[in-house]
Amino acid sequence: MTYQRLCASDSSTQDAGEAFAAVLRPGDVVLLSGRLGAGKTTFVKGVARALGVIERVTSPTFIMVRQHDAHNDRGITTLHHADVYRVDHLGDVLDLDLGELVEEAGVAIVEWGDLAESVFGREVLTLAFDVDDDEGRRISAAGSIDAERASALEAWAS
C-alpha cells in the first residue's frame, strides 16, 4: 500500500518531515526520490527537527553523508543524511557503507535513493516526491510497512 501526503509549501513539506519522524525506528533506511527542487532536503530538515537534531541540516551533495546527533525519546541517536546524486557507479554507493552506518540506534535518509535501491534490498521505506504545476508536492510513502507502521503512516498521510 502507498500512503500520500500533499504539501503546498516548503513549510508544510518540513512539517511533513517532522510528522514522518513518528514512523521511524532505530535502524531504518529511508530512500527519497524526486527531481531537483522537489523538497527532499526540506523534508529531511523536518525529520531532523523532530529527532532533536540541533545543528543546521543542509544537503550533503558534495560530501555525500552528514551525520547528525539526535536527541529524542525514540531511541534514535544518529541521523545519517546521505545524497548519492553525484555517484558515478553503484560501487560508489556500496563504498559509503550506509547499511553499516545505521547501527541499532541510527537512521539513514538517502536523497536520490532510487539510484541506490538495489544496494539496500526490500527492508527500506521509500518516499517519492512529485511536484505539480502549482509547485505543490505529493509525497508517496511505501516499502517495508508492518501493521504498526501502517497505522503511523495513515496518521502521517491524513
C-alpha positions in Angstrom: 0.0 0.0 0.0 1.1 3.6 -0.7 0.4 6.5 1.6 0.4 10.0 0.3 0.6 13.5 1.8 0.1 16.7 -0.1 2.3 19.7 0.8 1.6 23.2 -0.6 4.8 24.9 0.6 8.3 24.5 2.0 6.9 24.9 5.4 4.3 22.2 5.0 7.0 19.9 3.5 9.1 20.5 6.6 6.0 19.7 8.7 5.5 16.5 6.8 9.1 15.5 7.6 8.6 16.3 11.2 5.4 14.2 11.3 7.2 11.4 9.4 9.7 11.0 12.2 7.0 9.3 14.2 7.1 6.5 11.7 10.9 5.9 12.1 12.5 3.2 14.1 16.2 2.8 15.0 17.9 1.0 12.2 15.6 2.3 9.4 16.8 3.3 6.0 14.6 5.7 4.0 15.2 6.3 0.3 14.0 9.6 -1.1 13.4 10.1 -4.9 12.2 13.1 -6.9 13.6 15.7 -9.3 15.8 18.6 -8.2 13.9 21.0 -6.1 11.2 18.5 -5.2 11.7 19.1 -1.5 13.8 16.2 -0.4 16.3 18.2 1.8 13.4 20.4 3.1 11.7 17.2 4.2 14.8 15.9 5.9 15.1 19.2 7.9 11.7 18.5 9.4 12.7 14.9 10.3 15.8 16.3 11.9 13.9 18.8 13.9 11.6 16.1 15.2 14.5 13.9 16.1 16.1 16.7 18.1 19.0 17.5 15.8 20.4 20.8 16.9 22.9 21.7 14.1 21.8 23.1 10.8 20.8 20.5 8.2 21.9 21.1 4.6 22.2 18.9 1.5 25.2 16.6 1.7 25.5 16.6 -2.1 29.3 17.3 -2.2 30.3 15.3 0.9 27.8 12.5 0.4 27.0 11.8 4.0 26.4 14.0 7.0 25.9 12.6 10.5 23.8 14.5 13.0 23.5 13.7 16.7 19.8 13.3 17.6 18.2 13.9 21.0 14.8 12.3 21.4 12.9 9.7 23.3 12.5 7.4 20.3 15.9 5.6 20.8 17.4 7.3 17.7 20.7 8.8 18.5 22.1 9.5 15.0 20.6 10.8 11.7 22.7 9.8 8.7 21.7 12.1 5.8 23.1 11.0 2.5 22.9 12.2 -1.1 24.0 9.9 -3.8 23.2 12.2 -6.7 26.9 12.6 -7.7 27.8 8.9 -7.6 29.2 7.5 -10.8 28.7 3.8 -10.1 26.7 1.6 -7.8 30.0 0.6 -6.3 30.4 4.1 -5.0 27.2 3.7 -3.0 28.5 0.4 -1.6 31.7 2.1 -0.6 29.7 4.5 1.6 28.7 1.5 3.8 25.4 3.2 4.7 23.9 -0.1 5.8 26.7 -0.5 8.3 26.5 3.2 9.4 22.9 2.6 10.5 23.5 0.8 13.8 20.8 -0.1 16.2 20.3 3.5 17.3 20.6 5.3 14.0 18.5 6.0 10.9 19.7 6.8 7.4 17.8 9.0 4.9 19.2 8.8 1.4 18.4 11.5 -1.2 18.3 10.2 -4.7 17.8 6.8 -3.1 16.2 5.3 -6.2 19.8 5.3 -7.6 20.8 3.1 -4.7 17.7 1.0 -4.1 19.3 -2.3 -5.2 22.0 -1.9 -2.6 19.6 -1.8 0.3 17.1 -4.5 -0.8 13.4 -4.6 0.4 13.8 -3.7 4.0 13.6 0.1 3.4 11.0 2.8 3.3 10.7 4.7 0.1 9.4 8.3 -0.4 8.7 9.6 -3.8 8.4 13.4 -4.2 6.3 14.7 -7.1 5.9 18.4 -7.9 2.6 19.6 -9.5 2.1 22.6 -11.8 1.4 24.9 -8.8 4.7 23.9 -7.2 2.8 21.8 -4.5 4.3 18.5 -3.6 2.8 15.0 -3.3 4.9 12.7 -1.1 4.2 9.0 -1.5 5.4 6.5 1.1 5.8 2.8 0.5 8.1 -0.1 1.4 8.8 -2.1 4.5 5.5 -1.5 6.3 4.1 -3.7 9.0 0.8 -3.1 10.8 2.2 -0.8 13.4 4.0 1.3 10.8 0.9 1.3 8.6 -1.1 2.9 11.4 1.6 5.6 11.9 1.7 6.2 8.1 -2.1 6.6 8.0 -1.8 9.3 10.6 1.0 10.9 8.7 -1.0 10.9 5.4 -4.1 12.5 7.0 
